[in-house]
């Protein structure tokens, strides 16, 4: 019998115990009492789902029939029937229908490129049938009976690479575990590749949401082989100029072309200036994102005009030197070559501070604009200047300042200077900008907060997340619509307590991410709240992984995130997915504490219904209000 999540009374007990909606992987170890997964995923203290009666209108909202779904054995499918009294089956197995006609199921994906599901809905007076065909993403499968195989989609790197002659370039590919592999270069040189003993990586979605530890344990070896090129060029083009992968197992040999061209970095240093808006159209934040590896998450934010030396390139990503020991990856489109630029370590001059009513401005003179990073700690801000040497003879504090208690510096390495600012209270916010070659660091003072009325006089920016994009619920409600509904109620609650509240959008027209962030910064928001509702990636079981969560990015926002999270769980009775640090655009602003709430899951019928209801939107807004109030009151004390 196929494991489709339906009503508990309609599913045999043996199926509940043995399959537990895990797609046949066995019992789920969550470290707690097993969850009855075939029941309503999370009714908790949510409002009652209204009853809907009407003609059958069998509909699948997700997945659609156009895109491709990348799953291994099981995934979710959801939609509506049009009548809450309908009895629904998928491939003959009962599926629970909510009173409003919405449904959610966790089903096995059987088949290769196309998976077909037979849906049937019945009422006393009518029957509706639907065959729903879903296209699967093509995953490489070793050919049955093949003595030796190579996954040609797994070449890393592929495309165009420019690399220093003396530095090894890592290369890897998935292939038969017990085969002998070598990369044969033009001219005949051979580079051996050796088996990687590490396990297959777990998908990001499973790591982020998966509470089913069966998906994390017992993973097989990766079948990946690794090696490295040093000082070699691969011109590509004609057949004889491509590199070839050779896999040998016994008497069987397989050869495939590796789609890679490799050039060597010039001996003369290549210097670039970073700018995410090179045509000066004014549609950017003036920051270039730096990553620790290509396609990795954000780690640095380099203001326009920052200069650095290129140390490598992989396709559209440049590797730049921050210092003699640190590198970062940036988009090649946001870097322009600067001829004959001097990149000897920049001298850092003496520091000057100017206390203002709402901030302290720190001026750090440098010989030229270099990469830097601001690290926020508890009552401390550390400025890391890369490619720099200190000549800080004095630090002038200016007028008496009750924010910056002390400043100190150290030459952390031969070309890296760290300046530390010890504060008299927790960090509220900061921001940076270049003025000529001087770096200006603005450290924000906490606003004056009344313990008895902590929201009075505060400027709160509320961001109803999306559009564009966003999740869609079981009955077709868009996340953008749900978020705006909650945000409008929250605005009324915050204003009632004396706050000045500004929304980043008040209708359904799309607003890009950067204008939302810029708006909050421009109005000097004391707090930024981004309202969202969640969805899961394909292949993650929604009967295990739904719940409430709140995201933050900077340490100062952790107490705010925890306070709102506690209130969401208390009011909704949802599973506590906890707070999480995320590199999400709306929690990255540095000028104010910012959080992003994921209150409910659009794909869970009961939770989507709550977002449609006045009571559900009110409970969500009250949870956020109570969390903000608690956070501000604690800061006032």
C-alpha positions in Angstrom: 0.0 0.0 0.0 1.4 3.4 -0.9 2.1 5.9 1.9 -0.3 8.8 1.2 -1.1 11.0 4.1 -4.8 10.8 4.8 -7.2 10.7 7.8 -6.0 8.3 10.6 -9.3 6.4 10.6 -8.8 5.6 7.0 -5.3 4.3 7.1 -4.3 0.9 8.5 -2.4 1.0 11.8 0.4 -1.1 10.3 0.9 1.5 7.7 1.1 4.3 10.3 3.7 2.4 12.3 5.8 1.0 9.5 5.8 3.9 7.0 5.0 6.9 9.1 4.7 8.9 5.9 8.4 8.7 5.3 8.2 7.3 1.8 9.0 3.8 3.0 12.2 4.8 4.8 11.0 3.3 8.1 10.5 4.9 11.5 11.4 8.5 12.1 13.8 9.4 14.9 13.1 12.9 16.0 14.3 12.5 19.6 10.7 12.8 20.9 7.4 11.0 20.9 6.5 10.0 17.4 4.1 12.4 15.7 0.9 11.0 14.3 1.7 12.2 10.8 -1.5 11.2 9.2 -3.5 13.6 11.4 -4.0 17.3 10.7 -0.4 18.6 10.5 -0.7 21.4 13.0 -4.2 22.4 14.1 -2.7 23.6 17.5 -4.6 26.7 18.6 -5.4 27.8 15.0 -8.9 29.1 14.2 -11.4 26.5 13.1 -11.3 25.9 9.3 -14.6 27.1 7.8 -16.8 24.5 6.1 -17.2 24.9 2.3 -19.9 23.1 0.4 -20.2 23.4 -3.4 -19.7 21.5 -6.7 -16.6 19.4 -7.0 -13.7 21.3 -8.5 -10.7 19.0 -8.2 -7.5 21.0 -8.5 -3.8 20.5 -7.9 -2.1 23.7 -6.9 1.4 22.3 -6.6 3.4 20.8 -8.3 2.4 22.1 -11.7 2.8 20.1 -14.9 5.4 22.5 -16.4 8.4 22.6 -14.1 10.6 19.7 -13.1 10.6 18.3 -9.5 13.9 17.1 -8.2 13.1 14.5 -5.6 14.4 11.0 -4.7 11.6 8.8 -3.5 8.7 11.0 -2.1 7.4 14.5 -2.1 4.3 16.5 -1.4 1.3 17.4 -3.6 -1.6 19.7 -2.6 -4.7 21.4 -3.9 -8.4 21.6 -3.3 -11.6 19.7 -4.1 -14.2 22.5 -3.9 -16.2 20.7 -1.2 -15.0 19.9 2.3 -17.3 16.9 2.5 -15.5 15.2 -0.5 -13.7 11.9 -0.1 -10.4 12.1 -2.0 -8.0 9.3 -3.0 -4.6 9.5 -4.8 -3.8 6.2 -6.6 -6.6 4.6 -4.6 -5.3 5.7 -1.2 -7.4 8.0 1.0 -6.2 11.6 1.6 -7.6 13.8 4.3 -9.7 16.7 3.1 -10.0 19.8 5.3 -13.5 21.3 5.9 -12.8 24.0 3.3 -11.9 21.4 0.6 -8.1 21.9 0.8 -5.8 18.8 1.0 -2.1 18.0 1.4 -0.5 14.6 0.7 3.0 13.0 1.0 3.3 10.6 -1.9 5.8 8.3 -3.5 7.3 9.5 -6.8 7.5 6.4 -8.9 8.7 6.6 -12.5 11.5 8.1 -14.5 10.8 11.4 -16.3 7.0 11.5 -15.8 5.1 10.6 -12.7 1.4 10.2 -13.1 -1.1 10.4 -10.2 -4.7 9.4 -10.4 -6.9 11.6 -8.2 -10.6 10.9 -7.5 -13.0 13.0 -5.4 -16.4 11.9 -4.5 -19.5 13.3 -2.8 -22.9 11.8 -2.3 -24.0 13.4 -5.6 -20.9 13.7 -7.8 -17.5 12.3 -8.8 -14.5 14.1 -10.2 -11.4 12.4 -11.6 -8.0 13.9 -12.6 -4.8 12.4 -13.9 -1.9 14.7 -12.9 1.4 14.2 -14.6 4.5 15.7 -13.0 7.9 16.0 -14.7 10.9 14.8 -12.7 14.3 16.4 -13.0 16.6 14.1 -14.7 19.1 12.6 -12.2 22.0 10.7 -13.4 21.6 7.0 -12.8 24.5 4.6 -13.6 23.5 2.5 -16.6 22.2 -0.9 -15.5 24.9 -3.5 -15.9 27.6 -1.0 -16.9 31.1 -2.1 -15.9 32.3 1.5 -15.7 30.3 4.8 -15.7 30.9 8.6 -15.5 28.3 11.2 -14.5 29.1 13.9 -17.1 26.8 16.3 -15.3 29.0 16.3 -12.2 32.2 17.8 -13.7 33.7 20.5 -11.4 34.8 22.9 -12.5 33.4 23.2 -16.0 33.5 26.2 -18.4 36.3 28.8 -18.4 38.9 29.1 -15.6 41.8 31.5 -15.1 44.2 30.3 -12.4 47.6 31.1 -10.9 50.4 28.9 -12.4 51.7 27.8 -9.0 48.4 27.0 -7.3 46.6 23.7 -7.6 43.2 23.9 -9.3 40.9 21.3 -7.6 38.9 19.1 -10.0 36.3 16.4 -9.3 33.7 14.1 -10.9 31.3 11.3 -9.9 32.2 8.0 -11.5 32.4 4.3 -10.7 33.8 3.9 -7.2 36.2 1.1 -8.1 37.4 2.6 -11.4 40.9 4.1 -12.0 40.4 7.7 -13.2 42.8 10.1 -14.9 42.3 13.5 -16.6 44.3 13.4 -19.8 45.4 16.8 -20.9 46.2 18.0 -24.5 49.7 16.7 -25.2 49.2 13.5 -23.2 49.9 14.6 -19.6 47.9 12.6 -17.1 46.4 13.9 -13.8 45.2 11.0 -11.5 41.9 11.4 -9.7 41.4 9.5 -6.4 38.2 8.3 -4.7 36.7 10.6 -2.1 35.8 8.7 1.1 33.2 11.3 2.2 29.5 10.6 2.2 27.0 12.0 -0.3 26.1 15.5 0.7 22.6 16.2 2.1 20.4 18.6 0.2 20.1 22.1 1.6 16.4 21.7 2.0 16.8 18.6 4.2 19.4 20.3 6.3 17.2 23.4 6.8 13.9 21.8 7.5 14.2 18.0 7.7 13.4 16.6 11.1 13.5 13.1 9.7 17.0 11.9 10.8 16.6 8.9 8.6 17.4 11.3 5.7 20.7 12.3 7.5 22.0 8.9 8.5 23.2 5.9 6.5 24.3 7.9 3.5 26.4 6.1 1.0 29.9 7.2 -0.2 29.8 10.0 -2.7 31.4 8.1 -5.6 33.3 11.3 -6.3 36.9 11.3 -7.4 39.2 14.3 -6.8 42.5 15.6 -8.2 44.2 18.9 -9.0 45.8 20.7 -11.9 48.9 22.8 -11.4 50.4 25.1 -14.0 48.5 23.5 -16.9 46.6 25.1 -19.7 43.6 23.6 -21.5 42.8 25.7 -24.5 39.7 23.8 -25.7 38.2 24.3 -29.1 39.5 21.7 -31.5 39.1 18.0 -30.5 42.8 17.6 -29.8 42.7 20.6 -27.4 40.1 19.4 -24.9 40.9 17.5 -21.8 39.6 13.9 -21.6 38.5 11.9 -18.6 39.6 8.3 -18.7 37.9 5.7 -16.5 39.3 2.2 -16.4 37.9 -0.8 -14.7 39.4 -4.2 -15.6 39.2 -4.6 -19.3 36.7 -1.8 -19.7 37.7 1.8 -20.5 35.4 4.8 -20.9 36.6 8.2 -22.2 34.6 11.4 -22.1 35.4 15.0 -22.9 35.7 17.4 -19.9 34.1 20.7 -21.0 36.8 22.9 -19.4 39.3 25.6 -20.7 42.0 26.7 -18.3 44.2 29.7 -18.8 47.0 31.0 -16.5 46.7 34.3 -14.6 49.1 37.0 -16.0 52.2 37.6 -14.0 51.5 41.3 -14.0 48.9 42.0 -11.2 45.3 42.6 -12.4 43.6 45.2 -10.2 39.9 45.8 -10.2 37.5 48.4 -8.7 34.2 47.0 -7.4 30.9 48.6 -8.3 27.5 46.8 -8.5 26.1 49.7 -10.6 28.9 50.3 -13.2 26.6 52.3 -15.5 25.5 54.6 -12.6 21.8 54.0 -13.1 21.2 54.5 -9.4 19.3 51.2 -9.0 21.6 49.5 -6.5 22.8 49.7 -2.9 26.4 50.5 -3.9 27.6 47.2 -2.4 29.3 44.3 -4.0 28.7 41.0 -2.3 31.7 38.9 -1.3 31.5 35.1 -0.8 33.9 32.6 0.7 33.5 30.4 -2.4 31.6 30.7 -5.7 27.8 30.4 -5.1 28.4 30.3 -1.4 26.3 32.6 0.9 27.1 36.3 1.5 30.0 37.1 3.9 31.4 40.6 2.9 29.8 43.7 1.5 32.3 45.9 -0.4 31.2 49.6 -1.0 31.6 50.9 -4.6 35.2 52.0 -5.3 36.9 49.3 -3.2 40.0 48.0 -5.0 41.6 44.6 -4.9 43.9 42.3 -6.9 42.4 39.4 -8.9 43.8 36.0 -8.0 41.6 33.8 -10.1 38.4 33.4 -12.1 35.8 30.6 -12.6 33.3 31.5 -15.2 31.4 34.6 -14.0 33.1 34.8 -10.6 36.4 36.6 -9.7 38.5 35.7 -6.7 40.1 38.8 -5.2 42.8 39.1 -2.5 41.7 40.8 0.6 45.1 40.4 2.3 48.0 38.1 2.0 46.0 35.4 3.8 42.4 36.1 2.9 40.4 35.9 -0.4 36.8 36.5 -1.5 34.7 35.8 -4.6 32.7 38.5 -6.3 30.7 38.8 -9.5 32.9 39.6 -12.5 30.2 41.9 -13.8 30.6 44.1 -10.7 34.4 44.6 -11.2 36.2 46.7 -13.7 40.0 46.6 -14.4 42.0 49.6 -13.2 45.2 50.1 -15.2 48.5 50.6 -13.4 46.9 50.8 -9.9 49.1 50.6 -6.8 48.0 48.0 -4.3 50.8 48.1 -1.8 49.4 48.0 1.7 47.3 51.1 2.3 48.4 53.2 5.3 45.7 53.8 7.9 46.0 57.3 9.5 44.9 58.6 12.9 41.2 58.1 13.8 38.8 60.9 14.6 35.3 60.6 16.1 32.4 63.0 16.2 29.5 62.3 18.6 26.1 63.4 17.2 22.6 63.2 18.7 21.7 59.9 17.2 25.1 58.4 16.2 28.8 58.7 16.5 30.7 59.2 13.3 34.2 57.6 13.0 36.5 58.8 10.3 39.3 56.4 9.3 41.8 57.9 6.7 43.3 55.4 4.3 45.7 55.9 1.4 43.2 54.1 -0.9 39.9 52.3 -0.7 40.5 48.7 0.4 38.2 45.8 1.3 37.0 45.8 4.9 34.6 44.0 7.1 32.6 45.1 10.2 32.2 42.5 12.9 29.5 43.1 15.5 29.9 41.7 19.0 28.2 42.3 22.3 28.8 46.0 23.1 31.6 46.0 20.6 32.3 46.7 16.9 35.5 45.6 15.2 36.5 47.0 11.9 38.8 44.8 9.9 40.8 46.6 7.2 42.4 44.2 4.6 45.6 45.1 2.7 46.4 47.8 5.2 49.1 48.8 7.7 48.5 51.1 10.7 50.0 54.5 11.3 47.3 55.4 13.8 49.3 57.8 16.0 46.2 59.0 18.0 42.5 58.4 18.3 40.5 61.6 19.0 37.1 61.0 20.7 35.8 64.5 20.3 33.2 65.8 22.7 32.2 63.7 25.7 30.5 60.6 24.3 28.3 58.2 26.2 28.3 55.6 23.4 31.9 54.8 22.5 33.7 53.9 25.7 37.1 53.2 24.2 38.9 52.5 20.9 42.0 50.4 20.2 43.8 48.9 17.3 46.1 46.1 16.4 48.2 45.0 13.4 46.7 41.5 13.2 49.0 40.5 10.4 51.4 42.0 8.0 48.6 43.6 5.9 45.5 43.5 8.1 44.5 46.1 10.7 41.8 45.7 13.2 40.2 48.6 15.0 38.0 47.8 18.0 35.3 50.1 19.5 34.1 49.2 23.0 30.6 50.5 23.6 28.8 51.5 26.8 25.6 49.6 25.6 24.6 46.9 23.2 24.9 47.7 19.5 21.8 49.2 17.9 23.1 49.6 14.4 25.9 50.8 12.2 26.7 51.7 8.6 29.7 52.5 6.4 30.5 54.6 3.4 33.5 56.0 1.6 34.2 59.7 1.4 37.2 60.1 -0.9 39.6 57.5 0.5 38.4 58.1 4.1 36.2 55.3 5.5 33.2 56.6 7.6 31.8 54.3 10.2 28.5 55.5 11.8 27.6 53.8 15.1 24.0 54.3 16.0 22.8 55.3 19.5 19.9 53.3 20.9 16.7 55.4 20.7 15.1 56.7 23.9 12.7 54.0 25.0 10.1 54.3 27.8 9.7 51.2 29.9 6.0 51.8 30.4 5.3 52.6 26.7 8.2 51.1 24.7 6.6 51.6 21.3 5.8 55.3 21.8 7.6 57.4 19.3 9.4 54.5 17.7 9.6 54.3 13.9 8.8 50.8 12.8 9.0 49.7 9.1 6.8 46.7 8.4 7.6 44.8 5.2 4.8 42.6 3.8 7.1 40.1 1.9 6.6 39.6 -1.8 5.5 40.1 -4.6 7.3 39.2 -6.8 7.5 35.4 -6.1 6.3 33.8 -2.9 4.5 30.7 -1.9 0.9 29.6 -2.8 -1.5 27.9 -0.5 -3.6 24.8 -0.9 -6.7 26.8 -1.9 -4.7 29.2 -4.1 -4.1 32.1 -1.7 -0.8 33.8 -2.5 1.8 34.5 0.2 1.9 38.1 -0.9 -1.8 38.5 -0.1 -1.4 36.7 3.3 1.6 38.8 4.3 -0.1 42.1 3.4 -3.2 41.1 5.4 -1.1 40.4 8.5 1.0 43.6 8.0 -2.0 45.8 7.9 -3.4 44.4 11.1 0.1 44.7 12.7 0.3 48.4 11.6 -2.9 49.2 13.4 -1.7 47.5 16.6 1.6 49.2 16.6 0.1 52.6 15.9 -2.3 52.1 18.8 0.7 51.9 21.1 2.2 55.1 19.8 4.6 53.9 17.1 5.1 55.6 13.7 4.5 52.7 11.3 5.5 52.6 7.6 4.8 49.8 5.2 7.1 49.0 2.3 4.0 48.2 0.2 0.3 48.8 0.6 -1.1 47.0 -2.5 -0.3 44.0 -4.7 2.2 45.7 -7.0 5.6 44.1 -6.9 8.4 45.8 -5.0 12.1 44.7 -5.4 14.2 43.8 -2.4 16.6 46.7 -2.5 14.0 49.5 -2.5 12.5 47.9 0.7 15.9 48.0 2.4 16.7 51.5 1.2 13.3 52.7 2.4 13.9 51.4 6.0 17.4 53.0 6.1 16.2 56.3 4.7 13.5 56.8 7.3 15.9 55.8 10.1 13.7 52.9 11.2 14.2 51.8 14.8 13.1 48.2 13.9 12.4 46.5 10.6 9.9 43.6 10.5 9.5 41.5 7.4 6.3 39.4 7.5 6.4 36.1 5.6 4.8 32.7 5.5 6.6 29.5 4.7 6.9 26.8 2.1 9.1 23.7 1.9 11.5 22.6 -0.8 10.5 19.5 -2.8 11.2 16.2 -1.0 10.8 17.5 2.6 7.9 16.0 4.5 5.4 18.8 5.5 3.8 16.5 8.1 7.1 16.6 10.0 8.6 19.9 9.1 5.9 22.6 9.4 5.9 25.1 12.2 6.9 28.7 13.1 10.3 30.3 12.8 12.0 33.7 12.8 15.2 34.7 11.0 17.8 37.3 11.9 21.2 38.1 10.6 23.0 40.4 13.1 23.6 39.5 16.7 21.6 42.6 18.0 18.4 41.1 16.5 18.6 37.7 18.3 16.6 38.9 21.3 13.9 40.3 19.0 13.8 37.1 17.0 13.5 34.9 20.1 10.8 37.1 21.6 8.6 37.0 18.5 9.2 33.3 18.0 8.0 32.5 21.6 4.8 34.5 21.0 4.1 32.9 17.6 4.4 29.4 19.0 2.3 30.3 22.1 -0.5 31.9 20.1 -0.7 29.3 17.3 0.4 26.2 19.1 2.6 25.3 16.1 5.8 23.3 16.2 8.7 25.4 17.4 11.2 25.5 14.5 13.3 28.0 16.5 15.1 31.1 15.4 17.7 30.9 12.6 20.5 33.1 11.3 19.9 33.7 7.6 21.5 35.6 4.8 18.1 37.0 3.7 18.0 40.5 2.2 15.5 42.0 4.6 17.5 40.9 7.7 20.8 42.2 6.5 20.4 45.9 7.0 22.9 47.1 9.5 21.3 50.4 10.7 18.6 48.8 12.8 17.5 45.4 14.3 15.7 43.5 11.6 13.9 40.1 11.6 11.9 38.1 9.1 9.0 36.0 10.5 7.8 32.8 8.9 4.6 32.4 11.0 2.7 29.7 9.2 3.0 27.3 6.2 0.9 28.2 3.2 0.9 24.6 2.0 -0.8 23.3 5.2 -4.6 23.6 4.8 -5.3 24.6 8.4 -2.6 27.2 8.4 -3.5 28.7 5.1 -7.1 28.9 6.3 -5.9 30.7 9.4 -4.2 33.3 7.2 -7.5 33.8 5.3 -9.4 34.5 8.5 -9.6 37.7 10.5 -8.8 35.9 13.7 -5.7 34.2 12.3 -4.3 37.4 10.9 -5.0 39.1 14.3 -3.2 36.3 16.2 -0.2 36.6 14.0 0.0 40.4 14.3 -0.5 40.2 18.1 2.4 37.7 18.4 4.7 40.1 16.5 3.5 43.1 18.5 4.1 41.3 21.8 7.6 40.2 20.7 8.6 43.8 19.6 7.2 45.2 22.8 9.1 42.7 24.9 12.4 43.4 23.0 12.1 47.2 23.3 11.2 47.1 27.0 14.2 44.9 27.7 16.4 47.4 25.9 14.9 50.3 27.8 16.0 48.6 31.0 
